[in-house]
Each structure stands twice: as C-alpha cells, then as structure tokens.
Amino acid sequence: MSADKTIFITGANSGFGRALAVAALDAGHRVIGTVRSDATKQAFEALHPANAFARILDVTDFDAIDGVIAEAEHSVGPIDVLVNNAGYGHEGIMEESPLGEMRRQFDVNVFGAVAVTKAVLPFMRARRRGHIVNITSMGGFITMPGIAYYCGSKFALEGISEVLGKELKPFGIAVTAVAPGSFRTDWAGRSMVRTARSIADYDALFDPIRQTRAERSGHQPGDPAKAARAILTLIGSDDPPAHLLLGTDALTLVRGKLASYAAEIDAWEAVTRSTDG
C-alpha cells in the first residue's frame, strides 16, 4: 500500500479503530478518525500532528454524517479507504432484552455503517476507486446464546457488505467484511451493554456464559495490533476478498459452522428438492 492513502475510520478512539489508526499513521498514511468528545479529539490528533485528523461524530446522528464526510473530503483530501469500525456488543437473552436495545444495537452497528458508507460513496464512485472495510465479527457467521441482537446486527452487515461489493465492482470500489474473533479490546468489558436477568428458566444455560465472558475480558487470544497490521495488508491488496476472518478461533468456529451447515443441507436435501414442480 502506497504511503499517500487517506483512511477514514469510525470509532477511532479505542479498540480496533485506535489500533488501526496507530498502525496506519506509523506506516505513513493520513488518518481521519471519528471520536465522541473534545478530549478524545485532542488525544487522537496528538498521535501524529501532521497526519492524524479527528472529527467528532456519533454514527447514529444520521443528519450530521454527510456534512462531516464532505468537510473531510474538502479539508483533508479524497478518502481512499473507509473503515466502518464503530460498534458495540449487546449481551442478553432475547426474551429478556427490550426491543429498544435491539434498535440501538442496529442503529450503531448497521444503520451507522450504512449511513457513513452512503455519504462516502458519491466521492469514491466519481473517482472510480476506493475500498470500504466493514468490521463485522465471527458473530456474523456463528452464534451462541445471549448475543442474539449483536449476531443479528453482524449477520446483517455481512450480507449488506456482500451485496454492496457486487454493486460497486463496476466502479473499481472494493468492499470487504472483516470478521474478527475474540480480541483484547473493550468489546466484552466496559463497552458491552448487558441486559439484566429476569427469567430463571435461562439461568442454567446463560449464567455460565455470562460469567466466562466477563472473566475472559482482557485475556482473549487476539492481539489488536496484529489485527491492525492484517487490515493494512488487506487494504494494500490489489484483489481484496469479500470476507476476511481474523483470528484462529474465528477460523476454527466458522469452518465448523460451514461444515455443520453443509451436513444439514445434505441431510434434508430430499425435502428441499420435493418442493419443485
């Protein structure tokens, strides 16, 4: 990847966003990062006085997004790579979790990513080049009890990314959904929203899962700095993939899911075929 790219990263003040910003700046790229406060804006721009540019933006403030993107294009320069990283995890048994928490989960993880993408696309399409990277999750392929809203949002973003890639290919714009496994970020810690327990029937299933996730927070196998380097490799590729898994756990679990899915399709093939004609 040449050293004159401008990368726009949402949610750049922590986790994957910050790790990628640091790696990109170290590699000589310009980085525009969205943050949520004046304090985090100053801290982000201090990473590199010449090449780090912060913009205050909540990705659910949909009316503000177009203006932020247009201003960044004008003030900093053409955005070569958009990384939709802003997001968070919701944990809770579905029957116990209010619909409002689902709406918030989708507003941030899905609608926010789509809104920012829609704001960037006219500029990329006019230039006939660009790369959109959507940070999804292995939870966009596999599932486990207690994260229905989160998995739903990431399944949605995976599907949207795949369709968008097909729509934008004629214009020289690539789209990649990057699905990390378990990494040492704040995802399972301070940034996770947890619904309070209320139905005892789920205790045996879910209480051990919630306890284990909390205990492992900060001790996950994935290294965010290495993930950042992997993403830089991705956006430096002349032929980027539509999907990229990050982490051995993601690789193992997704391969297992696909194998199980294939076996189930085979087992029910006769019923599937019986509906034709």
Backbone torsions as a table, in degrees:
resi	resn	phi	psi	omega
1	MET	NA	127.7	-178.8
2	SER	-67.5	162.9	-171.5
3	ALA	-89.5	14.7	-177.6
4	ASP	-118.8	28.1	178.6
5	LYS	-85.6	147.4	172.1
6	THR	-110.5	122.0	-175.2
7	ILE	-114.4	126.5	178.5
8	PHE	-104.3	119.7	-175.5
9	ILE	-121.3	123.6	174.1
10	THR	-86.7	148.9	-178.6
11	GLY	63.0	49.9	-169.8
12	ALA	-90.8	0.9	-174.0
13	ASN	-90.9	-4.2	179.6
14	SER	-157.3	170.9	173.3
15	GLY	57.8	-140.8	-178.7
16	PHE	-59.7	-38.4	-177.1
17	GLY	-60.0	-47.2	179.2
18	ARG	-67.8	-42.6	179.7
19	ALA	-60.2	-42.2	179.1
20	LEU	-67.9	-40.4	178.2
21	ALA	-59.2	-46.3	-179.9
22	VAL	-61.3	-46.6	-179.1
23	ALA	-63.8	-41.7	-179.4
24	ALA	-66.6	-41.3	177.4
25	LEU	-64.1	-41.5	178.1
26	ASP	-62.0	-29.7	-179.7
27	ALA	-85.8	-1.8	175.2
28	GLY	97.1	12.0	-179.4
29	HIS	-91.0	159.5	171.7
30	ARG	-88.0	137.2	-178.0
31	VAL	-128.9	126.2	170.9
32	ILE	-105.7	118.7	-177.4
33	GLY	-117.3	135.7	174.9
34	THR	-88.5	136.9	-179.4
35	VAL	-133.6	178.6	-171.4
36	ARG	-113.8	-4.8	-176.3
37	SER	-152.8	166.0	176.7
38	ASP	-63.4	-37.5	-179.0
39	ALA	-64.3	-45.4	179.9
40	THR	-71.5	-26.8	175.4
41	LYS	-63.9	-47.6	179.4
42	GLN	-63.2	-41.7	-179.5
43	ALA	-64.5	-39.6	-179.5
44	PHE	-67.0	-45.8	-177.2
45	GLU	-68.5	-22.1	176.3
46	ALA	-71.1	-15.0	177.9
47	LEU	-61.5	-34.1	179.0
48	HIS	-161.7	102.4	-173.9
49	PRO	-56.2	-26.8	-176.7
50	ALA	-93.4	-32.3	-169.6
51	ASN	-119.1	-1.7	178.7
52	ALA	-104.9	122.0	-178.1
53	PHE	-125.8	124.3	-179.9
54	ALA	-107.4	145.0	174.1
55	ARG	-131.2	131.5	178.8
56	ILE	-78.9	121.1	-177.8
57	LEU	-158.8	130.7	166.7
58	ASP	-98.4	121.3	-173.9
59	VAL	-67.3	-8.7	174.2
60	THR	-92.2	-0.9	173.1
61	ASP	-87.8	73.6	-168.9
62	PHE	-59.2	-31.9	-178.6
63	ASP	-70.7	-19.3	-177.1
64	ALA	-90.7	-17.2	-168.8
65	ILE	-64.9	-47.3	-178.0
66	ASP	-57.1	-41.7	-179.5
67	GLY	-66.3	-39.1	179.2
68	VAL	-64.8	-44.0	-179.9
69	ILE	-65.7	-45.4	-179.3
70	ALA	-62.4	-41.2	178.9
71	GLU	-65.2	-41.1	179.5
72	ALA	-64.4	-42.2	177.6
73	GLU	-60.0	-40.2	-177.5
74	HIS	-76.0	-42.0	-171.9
75	SER	-86.6	-37.6	-175.4
76	VAL	-100.5	-44.1	179.7
77	GLY	138.4	173.1	-177.9
78	PRO	-56.1	131.3	178.7
79	ILE	-80.8	117.0	-180.0
80	ASP	-86.7	-36.1	-176.0
81	VAL	-135.0	128.5	171.3
82	LEU	-106.6	126.8	175.1
83	VAL	-115.0	107.0	176.7
84	ASN	-83.4	93.0	-175.5
85	ASN	-107.1	-25.2	-176.2
86	ALA	-57.2	130.8	-179.8
87	GLY	175.4	171.4	177.3
88	TYR	-154.5	169.9	179.4
89	GLY	-107.1	139.3	170.6
90	HIS	-110.6	134.0	178.4
91	GLU	-120.8	129.6	177.9
92	GLY	169.5	142.9	172.8
93	ILE	-58.8	135.5	-172.4
94	MET	-59.9	-42.4	-178.1
95	GLU	-63.2	-27.5	-178.3
96	GLU	-88.2	-17.7	-168.8
97	SER	-91.9	123.4	-179.2
98	PRO	-60.5	149.9	177.6
99	LEU	-61.9	-29.7	177.9
100	GLY	-59.5	-34.1	178.2
101	GLU	-71.3	-32.0	175.1
102	MET	-67.5	-43.2	178.9
103	ARG	-59.7	-44.0	179.1
104	ARG	-63.6	-41.6	179.2
105	GLN	-60.1	-44.7	-179.6
106	PHE	-73.9	-33.6	177.0
107	ASP	-58.2	-45.1	-178.3
108	VAL	-77.2	-54.8	-169.4
109	ASN	-76.3	-28.4	-176.6
110	VAL	-113.5	-61.6	-176.0
111	PHE	-62.9	-37.8	178.4
112	GLY	-62.4	-46.5	179.5
113	ALA	-63.4	-42.0	179.9
114	VAL	-66.2	-41.9	-178.6
115	ALA	-63.2	-43.1	178.4
116	VAL	-65.9	-41.5	178.4
117	THR	-60.1	-45.3	-179.5
118	LYS	-62.4	-30.7	178.9
119	ALA	-73.8	-32.9	-177.6
120	VAL	-82.4	-31.7	-170.7
121	LEU	-57.1	-42.2	-179.2
122	PRO	-57.4	-35.6	179.6
123	PHE	-70.8	-46.7	179.8
124	MET	-64.4	-41.9	-177.8
125	ARG	-64.3	-38.2	178.3
126	ALA	-64.1	-33.4	-179.6
127	ARG	-86.2	-12.5	-177.5
128	ARG	59.2	38.9	175.0
129	ARG	-163.7	161.0	178.2
130	GLY	145.4	168.1	179.2
131	HIS	-144.8	126.2	175.9
132	ILE	-108.2	125.4	179.5
133	VAL	-116.6	116.7	177.8
134	ASN	-103.2	119.6	178.3
135	ILE	-81.0	109.7	179.4
136	THR	-102.7	-120.9	-178.4
137	SER	-176.7	157.4	168.8
138	MET	-61.4	-19.8	173.2
139	GLY	-70.7	0.8	169.7
140	GLY	-91.9	-1.5	176.8
141	PHE	-123.8	-47.6	-177.7
142	ILE	-105.5	165.1	179.2
143	THR	-136.6	161.3	172.9
144	MET	-151.8	155.6	-177.6
145	PRO	-59.1	138.6	172.0
146	GLY	99.8	-1.5	177.8
147	ILE	-133.2	41.8	-177.2
148	ALA	-59.9	-45.3	-177.7
149	TYR	-66.7	-41.1	179.3
150	TYR	-64.1	-51.4	179.4
151	CYS	-59.8	-41.4	178.4
152	GLY	-57.7	-42.3	-179.4
153	SER	-67.1	-37.7	-178.3
154	LYS	-78.0	-34.1	171.0
155	PHE	-59.6	-42.9	179.8
156	ALA	-61.5	-46.2	-178.0
157	LEU	-67.5	-34.7	174.6
158	GLU	-59.9	-47.8	-178.6
159	GLY	-65.4	-43.0	178.5
160	ILE	-61.8	-42.3	-179.8
161	SER	-61.0	-43.1	-177.5
162	GLU	-65.4	-43.4	177.6
163	VAL	-64.0	-45.1	-177.5
164	LEU	-60.2	-38.6	178.0
165	GLY	-58.6	-38.6	179.0
166	LYS	-71.2	-35.1	180.0
167	GLU	-71.2	-32.2	-173.2
168	LEU	-97.0	-10.8	-178.2
169	LYS	-55.4	-39.6	179.4
170	PRO	-62.2	-17.9	-177.9
171	PHE	-100.6	8.4	179.0
172	GLY	75.5	19.4	179.9
173	ILE	-107.0	124.7	-179.9
174	ALA	-95.5	150.0	175.5
175	VAL	-131.2	127.8	178.5
176	THR	-128.7	130.2	170.5
177	ALA	-94.4	117.2	-179.5
178	VAL	-100.9	119.8	-174.2
179	ALA	-112.8	96.9	178.0
180	PRO	-76.6	153.3	169.0
181	GLY	-86.4	-138.4	-178.5
182	SER	-88.0	118.1	-179.4
183	PHE	-124.4	159.1	-179.0
184	ARG	-80.6	70.6	172.6
185	THR	-117.5	-172.6	179.0
186	ASP	-87.5	9.8	-173.6
187	TRP	-53.7	-47.5	-177.6
188	ALA	-92.9	4.4	-178.5
189	GLY	-109.0	-117.3	-171.9
190	ARG	-66.9	-23.6	-175.5
191	SER	-87.9	-9.9	-178.4
192	MET	-80.9	136.0	173.8
193	VAL	-95.4	125.5	-176.9
194	ARG	-117.4	124.1	175.9
195	THR	-76.7	137.6	179.3
196	ALA	-66.1	146.3	178.6
197	ARG	-75.6	145.4	-179.4
198	SER	-146.7	-16.4	-176.0
199	ILE	-117.5	111.6	-173.5
200	ALA	-63.0	-26.1	-179.1
201	ASP	-56.6	-26.7	-177.2
202	TYR	-91.6	-2.1	-173.7
203	ASP	-56.3	-49.2	-174.2
204	ALA	-63.6	-37.2	179.9
205	LEU	-74.2	-47.7	-164.0
206	PHE	-99.1	-32.2	-176.8
207	ASP	-56.4	-43.5	177.7
208	PRO	-64.3	-34.0	179.2
209	ILE	-66.5	-45.4	179.7
210	ARG	-63.1	-42.8	-179.0
211	GLN	-65.1	-44.5	-179.5
212	THR	-63.7	-41.3	179.8
213	ARG	-63.1	-42.8	179.9
214	ALA	-64.5	-40.7	-178.6
215	GLU	-68.2	-32.7	-177.2
216	ARG	-84.7	-11.2	-179.2
217	SER	-58.5	126.3	-176.5
218	GLY	91.8	-8.1	-178.7
219	HIS	-122.9	18.0	-179.4
220	GLN	-66.9	158.6	-176.0
221	PRO	-70.2	-27.4	-173.0
222	GLY	-79.7	140.1	178.7
223	ASP	-102.0	114.5	-178.3
224	PRO	-57.4	-33.7	179.6
225	ALA	-65.4	-37.5	177.7
226	LYS	-71.8	-34.8	174.9
227	ALA	-62.1	-41.1	178.9
228	ALA	-60.9	-42.9	178.6
229	ARG	-64.3	-37.5	177.9
230	ALA	-64.1	-40.0	179.8
231	ILE	-68.5	-36.7	175.2
232	LEU	-62.9	-38.9	175.2
233	THR	-61.7	-42.2	179.4
234	LEU	-59.1	-51.3	-174.4
235	ILE	-78.4	-4.2	171.9
236	GLY	-93.2	-3.4	-177.0
237	SER	-80.0	144.4	175.0
238	ASP	-80.6	-14.8	-178.5
239	ASP	-139.5	69.3	-175.4
240	PRO	-69.0	148.8	180.0
241	PRO	-77.8	163.4	175.1
242	ALA	-75.1	-28.8	-179.1
243	HIS	-135.7	139.9	175.2
244	LEU	-139.3	121.8	173.9
245	LEU	-87.1	145.1	175.1
246	LEU	-123.8	121.8	177.1
247	GLY	108.0	139.1	179.8
248	THR	-63.1	-34.5	179.0
249	ASP	-64.9	-41.2	177.2
250	ALA	-62.5	-43.3	179.8
251	LEU	-59.6	-47.8	-178.2
252	THR	-65.0	-47.5	-176.1
253	LEU	-69.6	-39.6	-179.6
254	VAL	-70.7	-40.5	175.9
255	ARG	-60.9	-40.4	177.4
256	GLY	-62.8	-41.9	178.3
257	LYS	-62.8	-45.1	-178.5
258	LEU	-65.0	-38.5	177.9
259	ALA	-65.9	-42.4	178.5
260	SER	-64.7	-40.0	179.2
261	TYR	-63.4	-45.1	179.6
262	ALA	-61.9	-40.5	179.4
263	ALA	-65.1	-39.4	179.1
264	GLU	-67.0	-40.3	176.1
265	ILE	-59.3	-45.0	-179.9
266	ASP	-63.4	-41.9	-177.3
267	ALA	-64.6	-30.7	-177.1
268	TRP	-107.5	15.8	-176.0
269	GLU	-59.1	-40.8	-177.8
270	ALA	-62.2	-41.6	178.0
271	VAL	-67.1	-41.1	177.5
272	THR	-57.3	-46.9	-177.1
273	ARG	-72.6	-20.7	-174.1
274	SER	-69.0	-10.8	-175.0
275	THR	-90.9	-5.9	179.8
276	ASP	-76.0	155.0	172.0
277	GLY	76.6	NA	NA
